[in-house]
Amino acid sequence: MIRDGVRHPFARLFAVLAAVLAVFLVAPLLITAPISVTTTRYISMPTEGVSARHYIRIFTDPAWRGALWDSVRVALGASALALVLGSAAALGMWRQAGALVGAVRALILMPLIVPPIVTALALSGSWVRLGIFDTTGGVILAHAIVALPFVFLTVSASLDGLDPRIEQAARSLGAGRFQTLGRVILPNILPGLGAGGLFAFVISWDEVTVTLFVSSRAVFTLPRKIWADIRDNLDPAVAAVSVVTVLVTVAICLAVVGRRR
Amino acid sequence: MGEGYLPFALPVLALLIGVYVIPLVAVLAASVTDPVPGLANYERLFTADGPRRVLSATFRICALTTLLAVLGGYILAYAVVSAGRRGRMLLLAAILVPFWVSVLIRAFSWLILLRDNGLVNDVLIGLGLTEEPLALVRNELGVVIGMVHYLIPYAALPLIAAMQQLDMRVIAAAKSLGATDRQAFLRVYLPMTMPGVFAAGVIVFVFSLGFFVTPAILGGGRVMMMSEYVSVNVLQTLRWGFAAAQATVLLVITLIAIGALSRTVGLRKALG
C-alpha cells in the first residue's frame, strides 16, 4: 500500500490522545469485575474477601434463571426469523432497479431509521390487536422486525460482492433458478448469512425499548430484568451478568478475528 | 440473469406493512385526533413549559454528544489508520468490544462509577481535588458521558473506512511542495475527510435523538429526553395523542437528518 510510504502528520499526538480515549472506552467495562465478587448484598468494592454468591444467584435464582431462559428462547427465535425474512428481502431486491426499488429499500430499513420508542409505540398497539401481546411469539416477531434491516444490509452486501459469473456458469450448465439459489448462491454467501444471524442474535439479546412495550409479565427477558433492577435497587447480580456478557463478547470477537486471518 | 428473485421480497413487505407500517401511521395519526381533532397536541408541545424544556434538553444533549463523539471518533480513526499493526489491533479491540456490549450494562457501569460514592468521586476526594463529591450523574453531564461512550464507536467505524480510502500521495505532494505538518493536516487531510465527518455526525445525531435507556438511567428522572417523555406519556399519564405528537416530531427530525445524509453521501454507503 502507498499509505506505508507516507507519514501521517501528528501521528504521535493522535496516538497519545487515542490511547486516552481507548481507556475511556474500555475502563467502564472493567469496573463491574470487582463489584461482581463482593460479599455484600449492595454494590461495593470487595474489601472483606471475595465471594461467588452473585454468580451462583444469577444461575440459580428463579427470577434470573427465568429471564435468562426467556432471553435465550427469544434471541434464538428472533435471529432465525430475522435471518429468513432479511435474506428473502435481500434476495428479492438483489439487482433490482427502478423508481420503486428505492422506496422498498427505505421501507425495509424503516425499523433501523425510525427511533426505537416510535417503533415500540407502533408495535405495542398492533400486538394487542393481533392478540400476541406479552407472548413469546410476539416478542420474537417484534425483535425480528427490529433486527431485519441489519440482516438485510449484511446479506445484500454479500450478494453484491458475488461474482456474477458463477451464477451464469451454473445456469448455463443447466441448473434451474432454485437449484442455482440453493446450491450456488446461498453456499457462496454463507459468511454473510452467518454475520447477519449473529447480528440479529445480539440485537435481540440486548433489546429493551421495544420489549418494554410488547411484553408485560409472562415474557420477562434478561434486559427487562436488568432494567427493573437498575431502577429499583442497584444489585451486584447485575455486575455478575455484566462480567459474563463482556467475557462472552470478547470470546466471540476473538473467534471472529481469529477466523478472518 | 435479469429475472432476479423479486417474489422472495413480497411476503416480507406484506408482513412489514401489515404489522408495522400501518400501525405506525395509525399511532402518528392519533396526534391530530386524540383526545379531540385538531392541532392542540402540537400547540402544547411547542408552547407549554414542560414539553419545551424536554425539546431543548434533547437538542442540547444530542448536539454536545454528536460533537464530542465525532471528535473522539476522528482521533481514534486517525490513530487506527496511522498506527502500526499492533497499535491498530489494540485500538480496534478498544472500539469493537464496547460496541458489542449491552447498552444497559454500559449505563449500569457508568452509574456505579459516577455516583456520589462511586470510584471516580472516591479518587477525586482521595487526591484532594475536591472535598464534597461532584455531581457527575443524575444530570445532563452524566447523560452526555454515557451517550458519548456509547456513540464513539459509531463515529469511529465509518471514519476509519473513509480514511482508509484516502490517497496519501496527496499528503506526500503537499509536503514536497513545502507544506508543514500543520498545513498538510489542516488544509489537505482534514478537508478531504469532511464528507466522512459529516456522515458520522448525522449517524451519531440520529442515534442520539432516539436514545431511551442511557438518559433514563443516567439522568435518574431529572433529565428527560424525548424518547423517555413519550414513554412517560403513554405508560403513566396515558396521554396517547400527546405522546403521538412527540413521536411524530421525533420521527420528522430523524427523517430530515437522514434525508440530508442521503443527499450528500448516499444512505447505503453511510450505513454500509
Interface residues (C-beta under 8 A of the other chain):
Chain A: I2 R3 G5 V6 H8 P9 F10 A11 F14 A15 L17 A18 A19 L21 A22 F24 L25 V26 P28 L29 I31 T32 I35 I43 L85 G86 A88 A89 L91 G92 M93 W94 R95 Q96 V104 L107 I108 L109 M110 P111 L112 I113 V114 P115 P116 I117 V118 T119 A120 L121 A122 L123 S124 G125 S126 R129 L130 L141 I145 L148 L153 A157 P164 E167 Q168 R171 R177 L181 V202 W205 D206 V208 T209 L212 F213 P223 I226 W227 I230 R231 L234 V238 A239 V241 S242 T245 V246 T249 V250 I252 C253
Chain B: M1 E3 G4 Y5 L6 P7 F8 A9 L10 P11 V12 L13 L15 L16 I17 V19 Y20 V21 P23 L24 A26 V27 G72 I75 L76 Y78 A79 V80 V81 S82 A83 G87 L90 L91 A93 A94 I95 L96 V97 P98 W100 V101 S102 V103 L104 I105 R106 A107 F108 S109 W110 L111 I112 L113 L119 H149 I152 P153 D167 M168 R169 I171 A172 K175 D181 R182 A184 F185 Y189 V206 L209 G210 F212 V213 I217 M226 S227 V230 S231 V234 A243 A244 A247 L250 L251 T254 L255 I258 L267 L271 G272
